[in-house]
Amino acid sequence: MEWIDDAPAGAPVQIRKWYADCVAADGSVFIGYSARLGLGPLAVPYQATLTGPQGRPLSQRTVVTSRGTPAMDGDGASWQCPALELAGRWTRSTPPFSRVLLDTPSVTIEWTCHMPAAKAAVRVGSRSLEGLGYLEEIRVHGDPTAIPIRELRWGRFLGEGDSVVWIDWIGPQPLTLVLHNGIEADDPCVTDGEVTFTGRRIPLGVEGSWTLRDDVLAEAIFPERPRLRRIVPRSLARLREVKWAGPGHLERPDGRSSPGWIIWETVSWP
């Protein structure tokens, strides 16, 4: 446990979560999470790595520690967590961007995409990956049970020269964002089967895609520590996350198509 030292006054809960990934040329996948989940002035830190070869579900390892969290330094970021035998480096290829996704009296969500596209090199134990990667940070101030979302779709496409990131949620305050190389699209549309914007299209779930994980939130965060699951608010503990990866392509208005790799997910509220 640790004290939260930067929680806004009156905010009963604060969540700060880093997400990083890397897909190697052979389709091997690394996903990492580093987060603090807070209740009042206390927080439980956790970090997790998920790795696996193309076509296989990811193997997860989780530790409860705040030591060795991601650190930004200029145009790069390093993540060194000895407890996870993790050493990673992301070097930015495109500029960062940030958005306030939600701002209500009860809860605020801040999203910073530090690395929409990056050259990544990651070692986890004896496994090493090099390829295109991504790094983002989410901060939730206030009460996360007040987030007005019933279903969330998120994803990122990375290819040589192209970065596409999308967020789409359904609820009382719906939101759809698609950013291509950091530029927000005027006409975004996200469905289970595709992402479209400004005459461009990214099909989802094409041949060769596979499921990376399918879990409920509390079990995914603390797979071997059931007592710690109690800190997750009940309304959030049963969120279901399904995450996929696969080869993909960005279709352009002139008929050209650019190849890349996609990681995407849906999160459903119970």
NORRASUL-V709915 format. One line per field, one symbol per residue. phi: phi as a letter, one per 30 degrees, with the letter a starting at -180 (. if undefined). psi: psi as a letter, one per 40 degrees, with the letter a starting at -180 (. if undefined). A space follows every 10 residues. Layout:
# NORRASUL-V709915
phi=???
psi=???
This chain:
# NORRASUL-V709915
phi=.bddcbddei ddbbbbbcbb babdddidbb bbbbbbccbi dcbcdbbbbb bldeibddcc bbbcacdide bdaicbbbbb bedchcbbbc cdcbddabbd dabbdcabbc bbcdbebadb bbbbiccbbb ldbbbbbcbc cjcddcddbc abcbabcbbd ibbbbbbbbc lebdbbbbbc hicdddbdbb bdcabbahic bbdcidejdb ddabbceddd dbdcbddddd ddeedcdcec ccbbbldaac dcedjdbcda bcbbabbcdd
psi=iihhefhihe hdihhhhihi ihhideeihh hihhihhihb eiihiiiiih iiiheiiihi hiigiehfii higbeiiihh gddefhhihh hhdiiiiiih dhgiddihhh hhgdgdhihi hhhhbehhih aiiihihhhh haheeehghd hhhiihhhih ehhhhihhih adgihhhhhh fehhidfihh adeihihfei hhiifiheii hdigiidddd dgdegddeed ehideddehh hhhiiiiaih hideeihhia ihhiiihhi.
